[in-house]
Every structure is written in C-alpha cells, then in structure tokens.
Amino acid sequence: MQRRWKLSFAVSSALLLSLSAAHARADETCAAGTLGVSRTIEVDTTGGPWFGEPHGDRDFLKPGEVVLTFDDGPSPADTREILAALAKQCTKATFFMVGEMVAVHPEIVKEVASQGHTIGTHTWSHPNVARLTLPEIQHEVEATFDIVQKNSPEPVAPFFRYPYLSSSKLSEDYMKSRNIGQFAVDIDSSDWRVRGSAPVISRVMAGLKARGRGIILMHDIHKWTADAVGQLLTKLKAGGYKVVALKAKTPVQIIADVTPPAPKPAVKYASRKTKRAYGKYSLRGRKAAHLSRTRAAVE
C-alpha cells in the first residue's frame, strides 16, 4: 500500500460534547421492574488489551455480571427489534459493526449511538484476519472505524472483535500499536447454528449457569436472535444477573484518508460444493452468503 497514512489525534469539541451526553445517558432513570444497567465500566484500551476468554482478565466482571454484545450488523429489521427490546428493559449493549453493512445501512448507526449503546467494529468485509497481511489488516480495520464514525453522532469506541474470533500476532500487535481493545467471548449464543429463538436463550442461560458471568456474543443479523432478546433479558433479570455497560475512556483515533478494501468477486455460497465444504448452516458459509448479498448491494 503506497498511501501515506496520517493519524489525527485531535478530538473535535462536538465529539467531546457527545461523549459527555453518552455518559449522562448511562445514568438515566429506569422504570421500576426493568433490568437496567447495574454499572458502567470506563474501559482503558491503552496497549490494546484483551477482554473475554481466553486472554482477558476473568475478574473484569463481577459474579453475576454480563455484557451484551452483537456482531455483524447493522441490519435494519433485526437491529431495530433488538434496540426496542433493550429500550424496553432500559439496558445497554455493545455493537461490533461490519463496514459493508454500515455502507448500506448508515442510518442504523445513528439510531444505535443515539440510544446510548456503544459501537465498536468487526472489519470491513468479515475476512479471517489471521490470513491477512498488515496492509490488508489496516484497510479492513481503519476503513470501518472511519465509516462508522462518519455516521455516528457519538464518538466510536476503540473496541474491535475478530471475525471467526481468529487473530494473528500481526493483527494483535497492530491493535496494541493503535490502542484498540480486542474483544473475545465468554458465552457464545451460537445463534448462527440455529433457526429459532429458544435455542439461543437456552445456550446463553446454560453458559451463564456454568460460568457465572461474562461477555455474551450474539448477532444482530438473525431474526431468531432479534426475537430472542426480549425473552433473554427477562430471564437474565429473573436469574439475578446484572448488565454492565461498556464505554471507552477515550474515542478511537481515526486515521485520515482511508479507502475501503477493494470488493471481492461475489461467490455463490449456495452451491453443493460449498455445502460440502462448510455445511449447510456453517458459520463461514452463512456469514459469507449474507455479506456477499450486502456487497452486491454496495456495488
């Protein structure tokens, strides 16, 4: 990559005002009987620390505490249904967004941020980051932070989750150099494996029973997940679990003049060959199909 990258350390007064507003919303008064937010953790991402198993500090959360996270969006119908369920329980989540999805649905970014949720990123095109070169990593990561911040009325957090939870020393060192927090998972809903809300809920609750606390992974691109969130929040409250909101100590430092990675040729993932290679409902096959359709819309 021949482009000269310039890092801007200046944070505009508008972003600072937005950050103050976001903290104010964390203290909003919730109606009696709602789940709410038990506390807000101001996360220091200096040095690119890990959060969640296996590298993160287990004591980051207290017993009974959970962090709600959603990957792969925004997706209008599903993300909005999830936002409505979260609002009904007066609670908050962190959304790890994909750049291609933001390019198609930028209005959802504003809705998520305006409702007081935290936004991190999940690459531009959902590749296996462990297979990328450093310039490719930079493109995937920085272009996504850039487009999300351009469409968010609030400062974007320097929070990142690897697609397929797959990283490399190269990518981890890059995140450390950029002071970007690396998020793993404690409790996986495995919502990509199923087509119903009941298995999503039971998987999360079983994980919490076994572990007692943790960062929960779901995806806001599945209807069954969106349908499950309201019931899941009710079960969390009934089980005595407490939701923790995450906010960044400082916003991500945006790198200027970043262009998105070049689109890859569309692949027909419904072929028999793909089903044999990945399985009809595999993580890679289904996510790739979803993002391939999104890519086509962008083009």
C-alpha positions in Angstrom: 0.0 0.0 0.0 1.5 3.2 -1.2 -0.9 5.5 0.6 0.6 7.6 3.4 -1.4 7.2 6.5 -1.8 10.2 8.8 -3.1 9.8 12.3 -5.2 12.6 13.7 -5.1 12.9 17.5 -7.4 15.9 17.7 -10.8 15.3 19.0 -13.4 17.9 18.0 -15.4 19.8 20.5 -18.5 18.2 19.1 -17.2 14.7 19.9 -16.3 15.8 23.4 -19.8 17.1 23.9 -21.3 13.9 22.5 -19.1 11.8 24.9 -20.5 13.8 27.8 -24.0 13.2 26.6 -23.3 9.5 26.3 -22.1 9.3 29.9 -25.2 11.2 31.0 -27.5 8.7 29.3 -25.8 5.9 31.2 -27.2 7.4 34.4 -30.8 7.7 33.1 -33.6 6.7 35.4 -35.2 3.4 34.5 -38.8 2.4 35.3 -39.3 0.0 38.2 -39.1 -3.6 37.3 -36.7 -3.2 34.3 -33.3 -4.8 34.0 -31.5 -1.5 33.6 -27.7 -1.2 33.8 -26.0 -2.1 37.1 -22.8 -0.1 36.4 -20.8 1.4 33.6 -17.2 0.5 33.1 -15.0 3.1 31.5 -12.6 0.9 29.5 -9.0 2.0 29.1 -7.8 0.4 25.8 -4.2 1.7 26.0 -1.9 -1.0 24.7 -4.7 -3.0 23.0 -5.8 -5.2 26.0 -8.0 -8.3 25.6 -11.4 -8.7 27.1 -13.1 -12.1 27.4 -11.7 -15.6 27.3 -9.0 -16.9 26.9 -6.7 -13.8 27.2 -8.8 -11.3 29.1 -8.9 -10.8 32.9 -11.6 -13.0 34.3 -12.2 -10.5 37.1 -13.0 -7.8 34.7 -16.6 -8.6 35.6 -18.0 -9.5 39.0 -20.0 -12.7 39.6 -23.5 -12.3 38.1 -22.5 -9.5 35.7 -22.9 -9.8 31.9 -22.0 -7.7 28.9 -24.4 -7.9 25.9 -22.7 -7.7 22.5 -23.9 -8.1 18.9 -21.8 -8.7 15.8 -22.2 -8.4 12.0 -24.8 -5.6 11.8 -26.3 -3.2 11.3 -29.3 -4.9 9.8 -32.4 -2.7 9.8 -35.2 -5.0 10.9 -33.2 -7.2 13.3 -31.1 -4.4 14.8 -34.2 -2.2 15.4 -36.0 -5.1 17.0 -33.1 -5.6 19.3 -32.9 -1.9 20.1 -36.6 -1.9 21.0 -36.1 -4.9 23.3 -33.1 -3.2 25.0 -35.0 0.0 25.4 -38.0 -1.8 27.0 -35.7 -3.1 29.7 -33.7 0.2 29.9 -30.4 -1.6 29.3 -27.4 -1.2 27.0 -25.2 -3.3 24.7 -22.1 -3.0 22.5 -22.5 -3.5 18.8 -19.5 -4.6 16.7 -20.3 -3.4 13.2 -19.2 -4.5 9.8 -18.1 -1.8 7.3 -20.0 -3.2 4.4 -23.2 -3.3 6.4 -22.7 0.3 7.6 -22.2 1.4 4.0 -25.7 0.0 3.1 -27.5 1.0 6.4 -25.7 4.1 7.7 -29.0 5.4 9.3 -28.9 2.4 11.8 -25.5 3.5 13.1 -27.1 6.8 14.2 -30.0 5.0 15.9 -27.7 2.7 17.9 -25.5 5.5 19.0 -28.3 7.9 19.8 -29.9 5.3 22.1 -26.8 5.2 24.2 -25.3 2.0 23.1 -21.6 1.5 22.4 -20.2 0.9 18.9 -17.1 -1.0 18.1 -16.1 -2.6 14.8 -15.8 -6.0 13.2 -13.7 -5.4 10.0 -15.0 -4.1 6.6 -15.8 -7.4 4.8 -15.7 -10.0 7.6 -12.5 -11.9 6.5 -10.4 -14.3 8.5 -7.9 -11.7 9.9 -5.3 -14.3 10.7 -4.8 -14.8 7.0 -4.3 -11.1 6.1 -1.1 -9.1 5.5 -0.5 -5.9 7.5 -1.7 -3.6 4.8 -4.9 -5.7 4.5 -5.4 -5.6 8.2 -5.0 -1.8 8.2 -7.6 -1.4 5.4 -10.1 -3.7 7.0 -9.8 -2.1 10.4 -9.3 1.6 9.6 -11.9 1.9 6.9 -14.5 0.5 9.2 -13.7 2.8 12.1 -13.8 5.7 9.6 -17.2 5.0 8.1 -18.8 4.2 11.4 -17.5 7.5 12.9 -18.7 9.4 9.9 -22.2 8.1 10.5 -22.3 8.2 14.3 -23.4 11.2 16.3 -21.3 9.9 19.2 -17.6 9.0 19.5 -16.8 5.5 18.4 -15.1 3.3 20.9 -11.7 1.7 20.1 -13.3 -1.7 20.5 -12.7 -4.5 18.0 -13.8 -8.1 17.6 -12.2 -10.5 15.2 -14.4 -12.3 12.7 -14.5 -16.0 13.5 -12.6 -15.0 16.7 -9.5 -15.5 14.6 -6.4 -13.3 15.1 -2.7 -13.4 14.4 0.4 -12.0 16.1 0.5 -9.5 13.3 -3.1 -8.3 13.9 -2.7 -8.3 17.7 0.4 -6.2 17.5 -1.3 -3.8 15.2 -4.2 -3.4 17.7 -1.7 -2.8 20.5 0.0 -0.1 18.5 -3.3 1.6 17.9 -4.6 1.2 21.4 -7.6 -0.7 20.2 -9.3 -3.1 22.7 -9.5 -6.7 21.5 -12.8 -8.4 22.4 -13.2 -12.1 22.7 -16.2 -14.0 24.1 -17.1 -15.7 27.3 -20.5 -17.0 26.4 -21.4 -17.8 22.8 -25.1 -18.0 22.0 -24.2 -20.0 18.8 -27.1 -18.2 17.2 -25.6 -18.8 13.7 -26.2 -22.5 14.2 -29.9 -22.4 14.8 -33.1 -21.0 13.3 -35.2 -20.5 16.5 -35.1 -18.2 19.5 -35.4 -20.9 22.1 -32.0 -22.5 21.5 -30.4 -19.0 21.6 -31.9 -18.3 25.0 -31.1 -21.8 26.4 -27.5 -21.7 25.2 -26.9 -18.3 26.9 -28.5 -19.2 30.1 -26.6 -22.6 30.2 -23.4 -20.7 29.7 -24.1 -18.3 32.5 -25.1 -21.1 34.8 -21.7 -22.8 34.2 -19.6 -19.7 34.2 -21.5 -17.2 36.4 -20.7 -14.1 34.4 -19.3 -13.0 31.1 -19.3 -11.2 27.7 -22.2 -12.7 25.7 -21.9 -13.0 21.9 -25.0 -12.7 19.6 -25.5 -11.4 16.1 -28.0 -8.7 15.0 -28.4 -10.2 11.5 -30.7 -13.1 12.5 -34.4 -12.8 13.0 -34.4 -15.5 15.6 -31.8 -13.7 17.6 -33.8 -10.5 17.5 -36.9 -12.4 18.6 -35.0 -14.0 21.4 -33.5 -10.8 23.0 -36.7 -9.7 24.8 -37.2 -13.1 26.4 -33.5 -13.4 27.2 -33.5 -10.1 29.1 -36.4 -11.2 31.1 -34.6 -14.4 32.1 -31.5 -12.5 33.0 -33.4 -10.3 35.4 -35.3 -13.3 36.9 -31.9 -15.1 37.3 -30.5 -12.1 39.2 -27.9 -11.2 36.5 -26.8 -7.6 36.1 -26.0 -5.9 32.8 -22.8 -3.9 32.6 -22.4 -1.2 30.0 -19.0 -0.5 28.4 -17.8 2.9 27.5 -14.4 3.8 26.2 -12.1 6.1 28.3 -11.2 7.8 25.0 -12.6 7.6 21.5 -10.8 5.8 18.7 -8.2 7.9 17.0 -9.3 8.0 13.3 -6.8 7.6 10.6 -7.5 10.1 7.8 -8.0 9.3 4.1 -8.8 5.7 4.4 -10.5 3.9 1.5 -12.4 0.7 1.9 -10.8 -2.6 0.7 -11.4 -3.4 -3.0 -14.6 -5.5 -3.3 -14.0 -9.2 -3.8 -15.9 -11.1 -6.6 -19.3 -12.4 -5.4 -19.3 -16.1 -4.6 -22.4 -18.3 -4.9 -22.4 -19.9 -1.5 -25.5 -22.0 -2.1 -23.6 -24.4 -4.3 -23.3 -28.1 -3.4 -19.5 -27.7 -3.2 -19.9 -25.0 -0.6 -22.3 -27.0 1.5 -20.0 -30.0 1.4 -17.0 -27.8 2.4 -18.7 -25.7 5.1 -22.0 -27.4 5.9 -25.5 -26.0 5.1 -25.7 -23.8 8.2 -22.0 -23.3 8.8 -20.7 -20.0 10.3 -18.5 -19.3 7.4 -21.0 -20.3 4.7 -23.9 -18.4 6.2 -22.0 -15.2 7.1 -20.2 -15.2 3.7 -23.6 -15.5 1.9 -25.1 -12.7 4.0 -22.1 -10.4 3.4 -21.9 -11.3 -0.3 -25.5 -10.1 -0.7 -24.6 -6.9 1.1 -21.5 -6.5 -1.0 -23.7 -6.7 -4.2 -26.0 -4.1 -2.8 -23.0 -1.7 -2.2 -21.7 -2.2 -5.7 
